[in-house]
Amino acid sequence: MIVGTASDVGKSLLVTALCRLFTHEGWRVAPFKSQNMSNNSYVTKDGKEIGRAQGIQAEASKTEATVFMNPILLKPKSDQQSEVILFGKSEKVLSGKGYRQSFYEKGIEAIEKSLEKLSTDFDLVIMEGAGSPVEINLKDRELVNMKVAEMADVPVILVADIDRGGVFASIIGTIELLTENERNRVKGIIINKFRGDINLFNDGKVWIEERTGIPVLGIIPYIPQHMIEGEDSLSLQDRFASVGHGAIDIAVIKLPYISNYTDMEPFLYEEDVTIRWVENINQLGQPDAIIIPGTKSTISDLQFLKKNGLYESIRVQLEQDKYVVGICGGYQMMGEYLIDEAGTDTGTVNYTEKGFGIIPASTKFHAEKRTIQVKGKSYQDTRLPVELTFEGYEIHVGQTSIHDHPFLILEDGRLDGYYHLDGKIIGTYMHSLFHNDEWRTYWLNRIREEKGLPVRSVIPLRQLKDQKYDQLATHVKNYLDWERVKKMLISGDKHDK
């Protein structure tokens, strides 16, 4: 099990690397995170919803993602409430207090069931914790760190992020706050995100080992632009800000409850594209295109745009013939009205909010959520190239009624989305829209031609992503005491340091 001294120390990335490394060595590997909190989710082949990180780690393991890899997913709807996803399906919406009081026993059962299933189907399970394992106010009923390590009876590696500072205090503080039995389970420490000359940290490594009695298994240099899809929103701004300034400027509206922001990840591979995350009108400027992404709370985030002025600013951009794309919740906002019939989006039955009015459609929110992988092709009236095909996934409770200018026709015969003004206005429920290489290239080339830029050929994203998994694994292995790690994880020996 990999635990961290805090959120965003690199646990998910290290688990991804370990999954690929052990897969290369011939093991059937499964990732596991008992409880995830993220609005950036992944839809499995059977239409279930899990944390995005476990889906990515399954890809690195070259196996199919299942709900047993992340049995509990919490999707924040507000500062006080989260939707509880259990084994891939929406269970209920609970406050933090309500979750701790009413869900703990059910959560333990789900974790036990998942561990039993994964242990049967795989040779090796690489587990991931969440945040810090020593949140004292939550520790008595936690479902994701040392309690789960105890349930699985596995050795633990503690990861610390040196880039944020205070690495010695964070390591010592974490270990001191563990119980004696929990400390005995920690068999290694990894220092992550190191910048500069690693040799300068030799004294620090010796001090940590002497102070804790626990070996430092590796000091991993910071990996810029690793291109592995992220999950934690804490790293969102940094990931996209690390990319240079390209000739094509795309403004993505950073909604308070943004979901599945990995829809934008493919643009990181396009050298002439810059993604800017926009939170207020002063940041909007004059982009070539605007993307309104998905959200866990569509009406709340639409109200946010109205209050901060972006609502009107986006409408002005349309009058200036800019490209505007809405995905899922962004698509819903672009319509005329949003009607919360079941109270699933706002908590108020039959609440109505006026949308952008860009698209002649209205959305009604019902009780049942739709989660499904989908495939299709462009609708004939769009006059898009007939060879363009699309695949992605849907996660939404709203149903949008639209009759004119559909964008896609799906394999099940349903029409999806809106495509108008020769593609200047696009709306769709399909997440991963821009992961479709031919479509992304076609859309960007339209913008390139309008700006007098040379068109570009298709970038094979899936092939490049697989190469990135290999590069990540090699990088991590080069800076780990690999043989020691391998022996520890494969043997599961918790008592021999």
Salt bridges, closest charged atoms under 4 A:
GLU25 OE1 - LYS486 NZ 3.20
ASP46 OD2 - LYS48 NZ 3.95
GLU49 OE2 - LYS75 NZ 2.38
GLU49 OE1 - LYS369 NZ 3.05
GLU59 OE1 - LYS465 NZ 3.52
GLU83 OE1 - LYS296 NZ 2.76
GLU83 OE1 - LYS369 NZ 2.96
GLU91 OE2 - LYS106 NZ 2.73
GLU105 OE2 - ARG141 NH2 3.57
ASP121 OD2 - LYS117 NZ 3.12
ASP123 OD1 - ARG28 NH2 2.88
GLU128 OE2 - LYS33 NZ 3.49
ASP140 OD1 - ARG100 NH2 2.97
ASP153 OD1 - ARG185 NH1 3.26
ASP153 OD2 - LYS494 NZ 3.53
ASP161 OD2 - ARG164 NE 3.27
ASP161 OD2 - LYS193 NZ 3.44
ASP163 OD1 - ARG195 NE 2.79
GLU176 OE2 - ARG211 NH1 3.53
GLU182 OE2 - LYS139 NZ 2.70
GLU209 OE2 - LYS205 NZ 3.30
GLU229 OE1 - ARG52 NE 2.78
GLU229 OE2 - HIS435 NE2 3.16
GLU229 OE2 - LYS465 NZ 3.33
ASP249 OD1 - ARG276 NE 2.77
ASP263 OD2 - HIS431 ND1 2.77
GLU265 OE1 - ARG239 NH1 2.64
GLU270 OE2 - ARG440 NE 2.93
GLU270 OE1 - ARG448 NH2 3.25
ASP272 OD2 - ARG448 NE 2.70
ASP272 OD2 - ARG456 NE 3.48
ASP288 OD1 - LYS451 NZ 3.16
ASP321 OD2 - LYS424 NZ 3.64
GLU341 OE2 - LYS364 NZ 3.58
GLU341 OE1 - HIS366 ND1 3.48
GLU353 OE2 - LYS306 NZ 2.82
GLU391 OE2 - ARG462 NH2 2.55
GLU394 OE1 - ARG370 NE 3.08
GLU394 OE1 - HIS396 NE2 2.87
GLU394 OE2 - ARG414 NH2 3.06
ASP412 OD2 - ARG370 NH2 3.72
ASP412 OD2 - ARG414 NE 2.85
ASP422 OD2 - ARG446 NH2 3.30
ASP437 OD1 - ARG440 NH1 3.06
GLU450 OE1 - LYS424 NZ 3.08
ASP466 OD1 - ARG20 NH2 2.95
ASP470 OD1 - ARG20 NH1 2.61
ASP470 OD1 - HIS24 NE2 3.08
GLU483 OE2 - LYS486 NZ 3.51
